Amino acid sequence: MARFRQLIEVSQEHAIVCDTCDFTIQGTSDDIDKDIKQYINRECPKCGDNLLTKEDYELHIKLRNFVIFVNKWFSWVTVFIKEPDKPQQIEVHYHNGVKFTNIKN
């Protein structure tokens, strides 16, 4: 079976970013779920705020599963689409919901 490029490519700079003080934690494995699950309802070592709520973690899982679904079932359309010179980059931030920010290239 032919291998298609993914419609949505995922890269993650940090496993956790504190919403209050921008304290960051790097991922330690290729499994981001394993990396971030341990921070649910844990205090930020810098400011004491909650690093990751259970609700925000669940939103992360839903979005991740959606991306997996899209790539699994619709990546075949990349055969008909020219690869862009500059791919569109979107930053996703979870805090009381999901926030998408367009990153200017």
Secondary structure as GFF3:
##gff-version 3
##sequence-region A 1 105
A	DSSP	beta_strand	16	17	.	.	.	ID=ss1
A	DSSP	beta_strand	24	25	.	.	.	ID=ss2
A	DSSP	alpha_helix	32	37	.	.	.	ID=ss3
A	DSSP	alpha_helix	54	74	.	.	.	ID=ss4
A	DSSP	three_ten_helix	75	80	.	.	.	ID=ss5
A	DSSP	beta_strand	89	94	.	.	.	ID=ss6
A	DSSP	beta_strand	98	103	.	.	.	ID=ss7
###
